């Protein structure tokens, strides 16, 4: 069951959902609009090797915006710290950004219950597109769980800023 906007607000006030900072003007009928952080990360290598730790470069987003190039993956993040031990968040792009040809979440829209931190966007533009820090770029929804809850305790817990892939750690086991 998805939470309505008023229920999201109620659960934030009760401390069962973390959205910080929380702005009531960003509450939708059944989601919350999230904003883009101040910088992006890009991978340095042209070929990405999933067995190796990858180097990234930080790109600050200037006040007059940053043009995203097609055929490149940019890692952005929510300005907000988000999480819950009681509800499962999912994140997706807003229809307004989608209509500009911007993919905000390519594959990983599920946020595990118990995660708290900045959420990472995998940004991909289909044509050159100027973006701005602080723009409303995505939306988060919250879902009620059924069954015994096991809280997330993984490699991205307490993320600050955009997180590059740590899939290489899976090969170490």
N, C-alpha and C positions, 0 to 999 in steps of 0.2 A: 504494500500500500504506500503510495506516494504522499508526502506531507503537503498540505496547502501552504500558501504564503503566510497566512495568519498563524498556522501551526509552527512553521519555521521560526517566526518571530517569537512565539510563546516559548518554544524549546530553547532558543538562544537566551532569553531572559531567565529561564530556569537553570541555565548552565549545562543543559544536555546536548547542545550543539555549540561548537566554537566557530564563530565568524568574527574575526577581529582585524580591523575595525568593522563594526556592523552599522549600516546606514539603512534606516527603514525605507528610504526612497528607492532602494535597490531590490525590494521585495516584489516579486511577481505573483500571479495567481497560484503557481505551484513550483516556484524556483526562486533563486536569488542571483542577481547579476554580480559577477566578479570583475575586478579591474586588472589590467595588465601592470606588472611591476615596472621598475625603472631601467632594466637592462635585459639583454638576451645573451644566450650562449650559442656559439656555433662550433661544430667540430672542425679541427685544423686539418686533419687528413682527408684527402679526396675519397679514398676507399675506407669504409668503416669495417673493422674486423671485430666480430662479436666475441672473440676469445681474448681480446686485448683491452686493457684500460686505455680509453681514448682521451686525447688531449683536446681541450676546448679553449676558446677565446671568448672573453667578455666583450660585448658591444653595448655601450651605454646608448639609451634612446634619448636623443637631443629633444629640447623643448619644441623644435619645429618638426619633429617626427623623424622616422627612419623608413626608408623604402626597402621592403622585402623583395628579394629576387625570386623568380620561379625556380623550380628544380633544386631547392636548397631547404634543408630542415633547420629551423630556428627553435631553440628552447627558450620559452618564456615562462613566467610564473604569475600566480595570483598575488596581488598586492596584499590580500587578506591571508591570515592564518586560518586554516579551516580544519575541522575534524569533529568526530563524535564517537563516544563509547556506546551509544544507544541507537544510532541510525546509520545506514549505509549511504554515503554521499556518492553521487555520480555527477560528472561534469561534461558539458557539451558546449559547442559554440552557440552563439546567438544567431537567430535568423538574419539579423541586420549585417553581421560580419560575414555570414555565409553568402549573402547576396553580393558581396564584394569579391567572392572567390577565395576567401580565407578559410582554410581548414584549421581549426583550433586544437582539436583532439583527433589524431589520426586513428589511433586504436585503443588507447587506454583510458576509457571513460569511467571505469569503476575505481572507487577509492575504498580501500578496506576499512571496515569498522575498527576503530581504535587508532587509526592514523591521525596525527595532528601535525600541521606544517603548511608551508606554501605548496600549492599544487603546481606541477609542471605542465605547461602546454607544449605540444609538438606543432609548431606553426608552419604551415605551408601555403604559399600564395600561388594561385594559378597564373597570375600575371603580376607585373610590378604593382605594389600596393604600399602606400604610406600608412604607417601605424604610429600611435602616440602612447607614451607612458600614461597610465591612469585611465585609459579609455575602457569603457565597458566592453569586454571582449568575449566573455563566456557566461554560462549560467550553471549553477549547481542545484541539484535536487537531492532530497533526502528520502530514504525508503525505510519503512519499518521492517524489522527482522522477525523471522519465525524460526524457532529452534534455539539450541544452546549457542551462546555467543563466545567466540574465541577472538580476543583482541589482536590486532596487527602488531607485530614486533619485528618488522623487516628492515631491509637495508636502506629504505628511504625515510624512515621515521624521523620526525622533527626536522624535516627539510627546510632550509632557508635558501631562497632563490631557486633558480631553475636547476634541476638535477640531470646530469648526463646519465646515459645508460650504464648500469652496473651489471649487465648481463654476464660479463666476463667472470664475475665472482661465482656464477653457477657452474662454471667449468672447473673450479678449484675443489669442489666437493667430491 
